[in-house]
Amino acid sequence: MSDDKQKVVVTDIQMPFMSMVIFMVKWIVASIPAFFLLGIIASIFMGIFGGMMM
């Protein structure tokens, strides 16, 4: 196995506008559970550290 790495530069992507819109909508919908989970984790940490401050 050789350890030679090739560098690649992407200069242009051909993508129809509606395809891009659908992709972005899917991306937004997929991020909703991630934000919900981060909110739960932040609430737990705030509860723990807030309880220590009292």
C-alpha positions in Angstrom: 0.0 0.0 0.0 1.4 3.3 -1.0 0.8 6.3 1.2 0.6 8.8 -1.7 -2.2 11.2 -1.4 -3.8 13.2 -4.2 -5.2 16.6 -3.7 -8.5 17.4 -5.4 -10.1 20.8 -5.9 -13.8 21.0 -6.8 -14.4 24.1 -8.9 -18.1 23.6 -10.0 -21.1 21.5 -9.2 -23.9 21.3 -11.7 -27.2 20.9 -9.8 -30.7 21.9 -10.8 -32.3 24.6 -8.6 -35.3 22.5 -7.4 -32.9 19.6 -6.5 -30.9 22.0 -4.4 -34.1 23.3 -2.7 -35.2 19.8 -1.9 -31.8 18.9 -0.5 -31.8 22.0 1.7 -35.3 21.3 3.0 -34.2 17.7 3.9 -31.2 19.1 5.6 -33.3 21.4 7.7 -35.8 18.7 8.6 -32.9 16.4 9.6 -31.4 19.1 11.9 -34.6 19.4 14.0 -34.0 16.2 16.1 -30.3 17.2 16.5 -31.3 20.6 18.0 -33.9 18.9 20.2 -31.3 16.5 21.5 -28.8 19.3 22.1 -31.5 21.2 24.0 -32.2 18.3 26.3 -28.4 17.8 27.0 -28.1 21.6 27.7 -31.1 21.5 30.1 -29.5 18.6 32.0 -26.2 20.4 32.4 -28.0 23.6 33.4 -30.0 21.7 35.9 -26.9 20.1 37.4 -24.8 23.2 37.5 -27.7 25.4 38.5 -28.4 23.1 41.4 -24.8 23.4 42.6 -24.9 27.2 42.7 -27.9 27.3 45.1 
